[in-house]
Amino acid sequence: MEELTISQVAAKAGLRPSAIRYYESINVLPAPRRISGQRRYDPAVLDHLAFIQIAQKLGFSLTEIQFLFEQRGEETPLADYWQNVARQKLTEVDALIRQATHIKHMLIQGMRCNCPNLSDCINCVLTNCQSSTQQAGQLRLNVLHPNGHPEP
């Protein structure tokens, strides 16, 4: 099959050319061959991009995806690495589900509000929701920053 230009790849993958160049710059995509300075891609790059998009939808960061594509040596087989990362992601998803369930219950409680004015409503929220919101916020921080470091 004929090689593709960056515009063709972008159109077929539903991405902007700048995203493809960015993926190249962070080594998530291999550098393409160039003809007269223009990028030329093997059609297999479309599968590579589809994998990246699916992994992102599953909650994987570009850093995590990048690590999959790096030459990591032979100390950890790829299947073992993938299973470990997937287990970690499942833990994060479970925490997000708990947080979303907690928020849902708080919103359902809030729909029962019969406060006659804003001042009473504020007091009601502070009395009934403040500690619950702080717990939910802490859960969120643990999910977004599992090692105490922000995601890039």
Secondary structure as GFF3:
##gff-version 3
##sequence-region A 1 152
A	DSSP	alpha_helix	6	13	.	.	.	ID=ss1
A	DSSP	alpha_helix	17	25	.	.	.	ID=ss2
A	DSSP	beta_strand	33	35	.	.	.	ID=ss3
A	DSSP	beta_strand	38	40	.	.	.	ID=ss4
A	DSSP	alpha_helix	45	57	.	.	.	ID=ss5
A	DSSP	alpha_helix	62	69	.	.	.	ID=ss6
A	DSSP	alpha_helix	78	110	.	.	.	ID=ss7
A	DSSP	alpha_helix	118	144	.	.	.	ID=ss8
###
